[in-house]
């Protein structure tokens, strides 16, 4: 089932309201201007009731989690309940906007304790009263986090969030169809226009779709220059769209295992899952997007008004404990940001770790998405590409 459209309101200085189908990474389908802050309607001071605060006392008997679908190993969740006591209830959302809409409407009474926003959304949510501050004294395993994945620009003091998982974007290709080595986004475009014409799948997400053009042409994918956006639109609509057959932000589910496309843009962990599910994994070759690509990060956070704050802090601490990381990484296919996990994963001989862990040099080529005034234009380009492709 495709996610329902979710409405997001922009700052009054931005260019209106858009509606779009939102995807796994939850692209913000609206322009954000005048300082880049988001207006979350119905979020005004004093609207959130008094909620209990965590003080390191006994854990409550329940914990409610609102997260992305199938994003934690169920065995790990069951083990937390067995060890600590709280019964876990999990609901899933399809986008950051869906998460935000639920919290805004509830005004602190959503019933959720743990939420998992992407980094881009953490501070706007915190500034608009949707997140509780974390008490890091109650999360001692925070000290086990890789320094590279704490104190990020979107939450410098980790006041509201801790890395849950991070990943990047690249592509896979079917070596039965494409009998040459592909190494970067320029190769992706060339193969899409040739061997994989009519059998190319791209992410159903505006930013990384436009990123194919920007990254291959050495342009910052957060560009706001009109000439860059005009060139991007012209190229994608006229030169790439005629060769695209599928728009899918989770190709690891069907596209890769069923080989319904020969060239597939994908998030790293999802591509890993798809290759593992394929009848012939060796037919697929993974390529990290080059010379540049994106870096995204999802984060543990506590919802404003959480009724079970002791359990919430204990749960986050448990989920970043070193002992469970290899199992979690194997299940979700992404680096969880905990130090020492890569070595343990290698010792456990997990497969395709080159799609989970990346070298320092590779990470330097990955760039986080920023809120800019170009967001509305990027969504427009995405819509035009889909029309041109007949989607």
C-alpha positions as CSV (number, residue, x, y, z in Angstrom):
1,X,0.0,0.0,0.0
2,X,1.3,3.4,-0.9
3,X,1.5,6.0,2.0
4,X,-1.3,8.4,2.2
5,X,-0.5,12.0,1.4
6,X,0.5,14.0,4.5
7,X,0.1,17.7,4.8
8,X,3.0,19.9,6.1
9,X,2.8,23.6,6.7
10,X,5.6,25.9,5.9
11,X,6.7,29.1,7.7
12,X,4.7,32.1,6.6
13,X,7.6,33.4,4.6
14,X,7.8,30.2,2.5
15,X,6.0,29.4,-0.6
16,X,2.7,27.8,0.5
17,X,1.6,24.3,1.1
18,X,2.2,21.3,-1.1
19,X,0.8,17.8,-1.0
20,X,2.8,14.9,-2.1
21,X,3.3,11.2,-1.5
22,X,6.0,10.9,1.0
23,X,8.6,8.2,1.0
24,X,10.8,6.2,3.3
25,X,13.3,8.9,4.0
26,X,10.5,11.4,4.4
27,X,11.4,14.2,2.1
28,X,9.8,17.5,3.2
29,X,7.6,18.5,0.4
30,X,7.5,22.2,1.1
31,X,9.6,25.3,0.8
32,X,11.2,26.4,4.1
33,X,12.5,29.9,4.1
34,X,13.1,32.8,6.5
35,X,15.5,31.0,8.8
36,X,14.6,27.5,7.9
37,X,12.2,26.8,10.8
38,X,9.0,24.8,10.4
39,X,5.6,26.0,11.6
40,X,3.9,23.1,13.3
41,X,0.3,24.2,13.6
42,X,-1.4,23.8,17.0
43,X,2.0,23.7,18.8
44,X,1.9,26.6,21.1
45,X,3.3,27.0,24.6
46,X,1.1,25.7,27.3
47,X,-0.8,23.2,25.2
48,X,1.1,20.1,26.5
49,X,0.0,18.7,29.8
50,X,2.4,18.0,32.6
51,X,4.1,14.7,32.0
52,X,6.2,12.6,34.4
53,X,9.9,13.2,34.3
54,X,12.5,10.4,34.4
55,X,14.5,10.5,37.6
56,X,16.2,7.1,37.5
57,X,13.3,5.4,39.4
58,X,11.5,2.1,38.8
59,X,10.5,1.4,35.2
60,X,6.9,1.7,34.1
61,X,5.1,-1.5,32.9
62,X,4.6,-0.3,29.3
63,X,6.4,1.4,26.4
64,X,4.9,2.7,23.2
65,X,7.1,3.2,20.2
66,X,6.4,5.0,16.9
67,X,9.0,4.2,14.3
68,X,9.7,3.1,10.7
69,X,8.3,-0.2,9.6
70,X,10.3,-3.4,10.5
71,X,13.2,-1.3,11.9
72,X,14.2,-3.4,14.9
73,X,14.8,-7.1,15.4
74,X,11.7,-8.4,17.2
75,X,13.8,-10.8,19.3
76,X,15.7,-7.8,20.7
77,X,12.5,-6.1,21.7
78,X,11.2,-9.2,23.3
79,X,14.5,-9.6,25.2
80,X,14.2,-6.0,26.6
81,X,10.8,-6.9,28.0
82,X,12.1,-10.1,29.5
83,X,15.0,-8.4,31.1
84,X,13.4,-5.0,32.1
85,X,9.7,-5.6,32.3
86,X,7.9,-3.0,30.2
87,X,5.6,-4.5,27.5
88,X,6.4,-2.9,24.2
89,X,3.8,-1.8,21.7
90,X,5.0,-0.7,18.2
91,X,3.3,1.5,15.6
92,X,4.8,2.3,12.2
93,X,4.8,5.5,10.1
94,X,5.8,6.0,6.5
95,X,7.5,9.4,6.7
96,X,8.8,12.0,9.1
97,X,5.8,14.2,8.1
98,X,3.4,11.5,9.2
99,X,5.2,11.3,12.5
100,X,5.1,15.1,12.9
101,X,1.4,15.3,12.0
102,X,0.5,12.7,14.6
103,X,2.5,14.5,17.4
104,X,1.2,17.9,16.4
105,X,-2.4,16.8,16.4
106,X,-2.0,15.1,19.8
107,X,-0.4,18.1,21.5
108,X,1.5,16.0,24.0
109,X,-1.1,13.3,24.3
110,X,-0.1,11.0,21.5
111,X,0.5,8.1,23.9
112,X,3.9,7.5,22.3
113,X,7.1,7.4,24.3
114,X,9.8,6.6,21.8
115,X,9.8,8.2,18.3
116,X,12.4,7.9,15.5
117,X,12.8,11.1,13.5
118,X,15.5,11.6,10.9
119,X,18.2,14.1,11.7
120,X,16.9,16.8,9.5
121,X,13.8,17.0,11.6
122,X,15.1,16.7,15.1
123,X,15.6,20.4,15.9
124,X,12.5,21.7,14.2
125,X,10.5,19.2,16.3
126,X,12.3,20.1,19.5
127,X,11.9,23.8,18.9
128,X,8.2,23.3,18.4
129,X,7.6,21.3,21.5
130,X,7.3,17.8,20.1
131,X,10.3,16.2,21.9
132,X,11.4,15.8,25.5
133,X,14.9,16.5,26.5
134,X,17.0,13.4,27.1
135,X,18.7,12.8,30.5
136,X,22.0,11.4,29.3
137,X,22.8,10.4,32.9
138,X,20.1,7.7,32.5
139,X,21.6,6.5,29.2
140,X,25.1,5.4,30.3
141,X,25.7,3.5,27.0
142,X,25.8,6.9,25.3
143,X,29.6,6.6,26.1
144,X,29.8,3.7,23.7
145,X,28.7,5.7,20.7
146,X,31.1,6.4,17.8
147,X,32.2,10.0,18.1
148,X,31.5,10.5,14.4
149,X,27.8,10.0,15.0
150,X,27.2,12.1,18.1
151,X,27.1,15.9,18.4
152,X,25.9,16.3,14.9
153,X,25.0,19.7,13.6
154,X,21.2,19.1,13.9
155,X,21.6,18.3,17.7
156,X,25.1,19.4,18.8
157,X,24.6,18.4,22.5
158,X,22.5,15.3,21.8
159,X,19.9,17.1,24.0
160,X,17.0,15.4,22.1
161,X,18.3,12.6,20.0
162,X,20.8,9.7,19.8
163,X,21.8,7.9,16.6
164,X,19.7,4.8,15.9
165,X,21.0,4.0,12.4
166,X,22.6,5.8,9.5
167,X,23.0,5.0,5.8
168,X,23.7,6.4,2.4
169,X,22.5,6.1,-1.2
170,X,24.0,4.2,-4.2
171,X,22.8,1.7,-6.7
172,X,22.9,-1.9,-7.7
173,X,23.0,-3.4,-11.2
174,X,22.3,-6.7,-12.8
175,X,25.5,-8.1,-14.2
176,X,23.6,-10.4,-16.5
177,X,22.3,-7.3,-18.3
178,X,25.1,-4.8,-17.8
179,X,28.4,-6.5,-18.8
180,X,30.8,-3.7,-17.7
181,X,31.9,-2.2,-14.4
182,X,29.9,0.8,-13.2
183,X,31.5,3.0,-10.6
184,X,29.7,6.3,-10.2
185,X,26.6,8.3,-11.0
186,X,27.7,9.2,-14.5
187,X,27.9,5.4,-15.2
188,X,24.5,5.0,-13.7
189,X,23.1,7.6,-16.1
190,X,24.9,6.0,-19.1
191,X,23.6,2.6,-18.2
192,X,20.1,3.8,-17.8
193,X,20.2,5.4,-21.2
194,X,21.6,2.2,-22.8
195,X,21.6,-1.4,-21.4
196,X,19.1,-0.7,-18.7
197,X,16.8,1.6,-20.7
198,X,13.2,0.7,-19.7
199,X,14.5,-1.3,-16.8
200,X,15.8,1.4,-14.5
201,X,14.4,2.0,-11.0
202,X,15.0,5.2,-9.0
203,X,14.0,6.3,-5.5
204,X,10.5,7.7,-5.2
205,X,11.9,10.7,-3.3
206,X,12.6,14.1,-4.8
207,X,16.0,14.9,-3.2
208,X,18.0,11.8,-4.2
209,X,16.3,11.7,-7.6
210,X,17.6,15.2,-8.3
211,X,20.9,14.1,-6.6
212,X,21.6,11.8,-9.5
213,X,22.1,14.9,-11.7
214,X,23.8,17.1,-9.1
215,X,26.2,14.4,-7.9
216,X,27.2,13.4,-11.4
217,X,27.9,17.0,-12.4
218,X,29.8,18.0,-9.3
219,X,27.1,20.3,-7.9
220,X,26.1,20.6,-4.3
221,X,22.8,18.7,-4.0
222,X,21.6,21.4,-1.6
223,X,22.1,24.0,-4.3
224,X,19.5,26.8,-4.5
225,X,20.9,28.4,-7.7
226,X,18.2,28.7,-10.4
227,X,20.6,27.7,-13.2
228,X,21.5,24.5,-11.4
229,X,17.9,23.6,-10.8
230,X,16.9,24.5,-14.4
231,X,19.6,22.3,-15.8
232,X,18.7,19.5,-13.4
233,X,15.0,19.6,-14.5
234,X,15.9,19.7,-18.2
235,X,18.2,16.8,-18.0
236,X,16.1,14.6,-15.8
237,X,12.8,15.2,-17.7
238,X,14.3,15.0,-21.2
239,X,17.3,12.7,-20.9
240,X,16.6,10.3,-18.0
241,X,12.9,10.0,-17.5
242,X,12.2,8.2,-20.8
243,X,14.4,5.3,-19.5
244,X,12.9,5.0,-16.0
245,X,10.4,2.2,-15.5
246,X,10.0,2.1,-11.7
247,X,9.9,4.7,-8.8
248,X,10.4,2.7,-5.6
249,X,12.0,3.8,-2.3
250,X,12.2,0.2,-1.0
251,X,13.4,-1.8,-4.0
252,X,14.9,-4.4,-1.6
253,X,11.3,-5.7,-1.1
254,X,10.5,-6.7,-4.7
255,X,12.4,-4.9,-7.4
256,X,15.8,-6.4,-6.6
257,X,14.7,-9.9,-5.5
258,X,12.4,-10.3,-8.5
259,X,14.8,-8.6,-10.9
260,X,12.1,-6.4,-12.3
261,X,14.8,-3.8,-13.0
262,X,18.4,-4.1,-14.1
263,X,19.6,-0.8,-12.6
264,X,18.3,0.2,-9.2
265,X,19.0,3.4,-7.2
266,X,18.7,2.4,-3.5
267,X,19.5,3.1,0.1
268,X,22.4,1.0,1.2
269,X,20.7,-1.2,3.8
270,X,17.7,-1.8,1.6
271,X,19.9,-2.8,-1.3
272,X,21.7,-5.3,1.0
273,X,18.4,-6.8,2.0
274,X,17.2,-7.1,-1.6
275,X,20.4,-8.8,-2.7
276,X,20.2,-11.3,0.2
277,X,16.6,-12.1,-0.8
278,X,17.5,-12.7,-4.4
279,X,17.6,-16.2,-5.7
280,X,21.0,-15.4,-7.2
281,X,22.7,-12.7,-5.1
282,X,25.9,-12.9,-7.2
283,X,24.1,-11.4,-10.2
284,X,23.9,-8.0,-8.4
285,X,26.7,-5.5,-7.9
286,X,26.5,-2.7,-5.3
287,X,28.0,0.7,-6.1
288,X,28.3,3.5,-3.6
289,X,27.2,6.7,-5.3
290,X,30.2,8.7,-6.4
291,X,31.9,11.1,-6.5
292,X,29.3,12.3,-3.9
293,X,26.1,11.0,-2.4
294,X,24.0,11.5,0.7
295,X,24.2,10.7,4.4
296,X,21.1,10.3,6.4
297,X,20.6,9.4,10.1
298,X,17.6,8.2,12.0
299,X,17.5,8.9,15.8
300,X,16.1,7.7,19.0
301,X,14.0,10.4,20.7
302,X,11.3,10.8,23.4
303,X,8.0,12.3,22.4
304,X,6.7,15.3,24.3
305,X,4.3,14.2,27.0
306,X,5.7,10.6,27.2
307,X,3.9,8.8,30.0
308,X,6.6,6.2,30.5
309,X,9.9,8.3,30.6
310,X,11.8,5.9,32.9
311,X,11.1,3.0,30.5
312,X,11.9,5.2,27.5
313,X,15.4,6.1,28.8
314,X,16.1,2.5,29.8
315,X,15.0,1.3,26.3
316,X,17.3,3.8,24.5
317,X,20.1,2.7,26.7
318,X,19.4,-0.9,26.0
319,X,19.2,-0.4,22.2
320,X,22.6,1.2,22.1
321,X,24.3,-1.3,24.3
322,X,27.2,-3.0,22.5
323,X,26.0,-6.5,23.3
324,X,23.1,-6.4,20.9
325,X,24.5,-4.4,18.0
326,X,25.6,-7.3,15.7
327,X,22.2,-8.8,15.8
328,X,20.5,-5.5,15.1
329,X,22.9,-4.6,12.3
330,X,22.3,-8.0,10.6
331,X,18.5,-7.5,10.9
332,X,18.2,-3.9,9.7
333,X,21.3,-3.7,7.4
334,X,22.5,-0.3,8.7
335,X,25.3,0.9,11.0
336,X,23.9,1.7,14.4
337,X,26.7,4.1,15.3
338,X,28.0,2.1,18.3
339,X,31.8,1.8,18.6
340,X,33.4,-1.6,18.0
341,X,30.4,-3.1,16.2
342,X,32.1,-3.4,12.8
343,X,34.9,-5.6,14.2
344,X,32.3,-7.8,15.9
345,X,30.2,-8.0,12.7
346,X,33.3,-9.0,10.8
347,X,34.1,-11.7,13.4
348,X,30.5,-12.9,13.1
349,X,31.1,-13.1,9.3
350,X,28.0,-11.1,8.5
351,X,27.6,-10.8,4.7
352,X,28.0,-7.7,2.6
353,X,29.5,-5.5,5.2
354,X,30.8,-3.1,2.5
355,X,27.1,-2.0,2.3
356,X,26.9,-1.3,6.0
357,X,30.3,0.2,7.0
358,X,32.2,2.8,5.0
359,X,35.7,4.1,5.2
360,X,36.6,7.6,6.4
361,X,37.3,8.5,2.8
362,X,33.9,7.3,1.6
363,X,32.1,9.1,4.4
364,X,33.8,12.3,3.4
365,X,31.9,12.1,0.1
366,X,28.5,11.8,1.8
367,X,26.5,14.9,2.6
368,X,23.4,15.5,4.7
369,X,20.3,17.1,3.2
370,X,19.6,20.7,4.4
371,X,16.4,22.7,4.5
372,X,16.5,25.3,1.7
373,X,14.2,27.5,-0.3
374,X,14.7,25.2,-3.2
375,X,12.5,22.4,-1.7
376,X,9.4,23.3,-3.6
377,X,11.3,23.4,-6.9
378,X,12.8,20.0,-6.2
379,X,9.3,18.5,-5.6
380,X,8.2,20.1,-8.8
381,X,11.1,18.5,-10.7
382,X,10.2,15.2,-9.2
383,X,6.6,15.5,-10.3
384,X,7.6,16.4,-13.8
385,X,10.0,13.5,-14.1
386,X,7.3,11.1,-13.0
387,X,4.9,12.5,-15.6
388,X,7.6,12.3,-18.3
389,X,8.3,8.7,-17.3
390,X,4.6,7.8,-17.4
391,X,4.5,6.9,-13.7
